[in-house]
């Protein structure tokens, strides 16, 4: 199979979809890998390293798209890339289509076989290709939240860990999954007063037992969310429904009760955001805005701020499935792996992931209709 790795072009996105180690594995298995020149620079990977691993370098994204069977990316394609796709081409990347209707329509129009990292799901419900970036995003959420709380960024000037004789800042995390627990763990490490909220009693019991009460747990009812939002210095939104838009759990009325200079970091922005006042996607260059006296941070590619760590962590988990796609062919790989099949979001002009089709009101056809599985 011929595999292409274009350079990421989303604002301030410095990750790359494959490391030289990934290239070496694919080439050793008999496949060809084309990488766009300077694609790895943002992650500290040189063209020379790719060439030594067996990659061939091309200068433009068009050359990459024209040449290959499968495109491997980190982030969803942008509008300027839509016309580069060839009919029947495979795309393997983060897609978050529930928040990207124009992209979904473009993939349908081009009949792209699009596999989304974020919906590849194992039988236990875990999301193996989302997990490492969720871990990174959760940690980054607390780091940037602490930064936004400084007076320079318009925050209240609160130090999350406090100092002897001065109370620590209060951090509330809504969502007890990988992102939420990573954010809460980082906040606890800084010495903050941390409460994590979820609707799963089983998850709350697990967290309570894991941290022996050092991290507070609370049922995520509307009443409790409203109460905690009003009291916190930093609010982290970390709710995920695989493939679907995030539910709006924090209303504008709740945000209005927050302390002046408090901070919201909504990691769920990739799926549309879970805070009602998060009405725009921001960038690393201009990461935040103020509304009702509260600092809002809604960068959609948070792991892109630590690209070297993120790139290597991502390739560690995506390579296994990519090797299957390359060795068996996309369709056979999908048929033989239920987890990978759940990652299929578009095929032959249809949406194949029901939550996406429902959210976007687009034509849906199940994988069972196409492949019998």
N, C-alpha and C positions, 0 to 999 in steps of 0.2 A: 504494500500500500504506500501511497505517496502522501505525506503529512506535512502541513504547513503551519508555521508559527509566525503570525504577523506581529508587528509592534503595536502595543496598546496605545490608543489615542485619546481615551477619556481624560479629562482634565486632571493633571497631577497623578496619573496612574502610572506608577513605576514598576509594577510587577510584570513578569513575563510568564507565559504559560508552560514553559519547559526549561529545565536545567540541562547543562551538558550531560549529566548522568542519565537523564531521561532520553536524550538523543542517542547516547551510546547504547542503551538497552534496545531501542527501536532499530537502530542500524544493525546491531548484532543479531537481531531476529530477522534480518533480511529486508527491512523497509527503508525507504528514502525519506529524509527529513530536510525540508527547506525552511530556513529561518531568515526573517528580514534583518538586514544589517542594523546594528545598534539596538536591536530589540531588548537585549539583556542589560544594557548600560545602567538603567535605573536601579537594577538589582545587583550591580557590581559584577556582572558577567560580561566578558569581552567576546567579540566576534571570534578571536583566536581560539578561545576555549571551546566554542561551538564547532569550529572547523576541526580542531584536534579530536573532538568526540565523534566526528563523522558527518556533521551537517554540511549542507551546501547553502551558501548565502545569496540572497536576492535583495535588490535595493528597494523595491516598491511593493506596497500591499497588493496592487493589481497583479504583479508577477506571481506573488504567492497564491492568490485566489485562482488565477488562471491555470496554475501548474498542478494543483493538488486535489486529492480525493476528499481529505478530511482537514478541516480547519480547527486548530486548537487555540483557544483564547482564555483570557482570565475574565474580562468583563463583556457585557452584552455589546453587540455591534452598534455603532452609531449610524445615523442616517446616511452619512457619506460613504458608508460601507455596504449599504443594502444592495446596490446595483452590482457589486463585485461578485456576489454569489452566483454559482452555476446551478442549474436544476439538478436535483438529486445529490448535491454535495452534502456531506455530513459536517455539522457544527457541534463542537464539544466545548462548553463554556458555562459560566454563570449567566443565566438569562433573566430571571425575575420578570417573566412576561406579564404577570397580573398587573404590573405597573407600567407596562410598555406596549400598549396596543398597536402603535404604528410599526414597531418591530415585529410583533406577532403577525400582522397582516403582510409584511414584507416577506417573512419566512414562508408563509402560506403561499403567497404569490409565486415565489421562486421554487416552491416544492422542496425546501431544504429539510433534511433529516436532522432535527435539532435536539440534542441531548443536553439537558440542563443539570449542572452539577448539583444544584440545590434540591432537586427532587429525586435523585438516586437514593433509594430507601431500602434498608435491610429488613429482614423479617421481624426484628425486634423493634422496628420503628425508628431506629437511629439513621442519621443522614451522614454517611462517611465522608462525602466530598464537601460537605458544608462545615463539618466539625472543626477542622483546623483553622478556617477563616473565622468561625464563630468564636473560637478561643482567642484569636488575635483581636477581633473586633471588641470583645468584652473587655479585654485588658486595656485596649486603646481608649475605649469609652470612658473609663475611670481616669486615665491619664489626661485626656483632653478636658474632661469635666473639671478636674482639679485646676487645670490651666485656665479654663474659662472663668473660674471663680475668682481669679486674681483681678485686681482693680484695673489693670491694663486692658483687659478684654471686656470691661464693663460689669464684672462680677461683684459680689458683695465684699470681696477681700477676705473670705473665710479660708483658713487652712484646714483641709479635711482632717488631718491628724490632731489638730489642736496643739497645745503645749501644756506643761504642768501648770495647773491652776486655771486653764481656759478649756472649756468643753470642746470636743471635736465636732466637726461638721457632721450633719445627718445625710446619709445616702439612702435613697429608696430605689430598689431595682424591681421593676415589674416584669416578671417572667423568670422562671427558675430553670430554664434549659441551659445549654452550653454557654450561650452569650451571657445570660443573666448571672449564672454562677461564676463565670470568669470575671465579670465586672465586680460582683460582690466580693469575691476573694481578693481582688486587687485593692478594693476600697478598705477591706478589713486589714490588709497588710499595711496600708497607710495609716491605720489607727483610727479610721472613721467609725461613727456609730451607724451600723449597717442593718437595714431591713430588706429582706427579699420576699416578694409576693408571687403567689401562683394559685391556680385553681385546682391543682392536683394535690390532694392530701398525701398521697404516696410520695410525691416529690418533696413536699415540705418536711415530712418525717425523715426522709433520707438526708436532707440538708441539715436538719436539726441534730440528727445523730452524728453526722460527719463533723460538725463544728461544736458539738456539745454546748449549744446555746450561745456561743460567742457571736454568731450571726443570727439575728432575730428572723423569725419566719411569721408570715401573716397571710391569711386567706384573702385572695384578690377579689373581694366583693366591691361593688360600686361605692358603697359607704366607706369601706376601709381605704380604698384608693383615694377618695376625696380627702379623707382625714390625713393620710400620710403625705399626699402631694402638698397640702397646705403647710406642713411642718418641715419639709426637707430643704436642704441646701442644694443637693444634686439629685436629679431624677434621671434614671436610665431606663429607656424603653427597650425591652428585649423579648417581645412576644413574637412567635413565629407560628404560622399555619402553613405547612409545606405547600408551595405553589400558589397559594391564595393571597389576597390582599390582607394586610394586618388589620385587626379590628381597632376601632377608635375607642380606646379605653379611658383616655384622659381628655375630658371636654374642655372647651374654652373657658367655661365657668370655673372649672377647677384651677386652670392656669392662672386665672385672675386672683385666686386666693393665695398664690405663692408669694414668698418674701421677695422684696425688691433685690435684684442682683443674684437671685438663685439661678440655677442652670438646668436645662433639659438637654440630654443627649439621646436622640432617638435612633437606635441602631436598626429599628424596623423600617427605616426610610426606604431601603431597597425594595420593600414590599408595600410602599405607599405611606408608611408611617402610622404610629398608633396614638399620636397626640394631635388633637384637632387643630392646634395652632401651628403645627408643622405644615406649612402650606407651600413649601418650595424645597428643592434639593440644592444644597450648597456644595462648595468645593473646598479643597484644602487651601486654596489661595484666599478664599473669602468664606471661612467656615461657619460663621454664626451671624445671627441678627437678633434684635431685641423686639419683644412684643409684650405688652402689659408689664413692663419692667423686668421681664425674665429673659435671660440669654438662651437662645435656641441654637443647637448645633445639629445639623442634619446632612452631613456629608455621606454620600451613598457608597463610597469605596474606602471606608475607614482603614482596612488593612493595607491599602496602597501607601499609607504614610510610613509604614515599616516594610518596604518591599523586599528586602533581602530575606528576612525571616519568613515573610508570607510566601514568597516564590518557592522556597525550598520546602516549606510545610505543605504547600498545595501540590507540588509535583509528587511528593511522597505518597499521596493518596490517589491522585488522578491517573498515574501511570499504569497501575494494574488494569484498569478498565480500558485505557487506550491501547495497551498491548493486546487485549482481547479483541477489540475492534479491528486492529490492524491484522492480527493473525487469522481471525475467523471471518472477517468482513462484518460490516456494521449490522446487517440484518440477522446473521447467525449469532453474533455476540448478544444482540438484544433477546433473541428467542431463548438462548441458553442461560440467561441470567435475569431473574425476576427483578432484582434490585436495579439493574441497568435499564430494563424495560420501563420501570417507573420514572426513569429520567427522561424518557422520550416525550417531548412537548409538542413537536410538529412533525408531520410526515405526509407527503404526497398531497399537500394543499389543505390539510386539516389540522386542527388542534387535537392532540391526543391525550392531554391531561385535563381531566374534567373540571377541576377547580379553576384553571386558567380560562377555559372556554366559558364557564358560568360567569366569571368576573367580567370578562370582556364581551360577552354575548356574541361569540364567534362560532363558526361551524365546528362541531365536535364529531370525531369518529374514534371509537375505542381501539386500543391495540389488539383486542380480541377480534374485532371485525377485520383488521388488516392481517394479523398473523396467527390468529387462533389461540393466542395466549395473553 
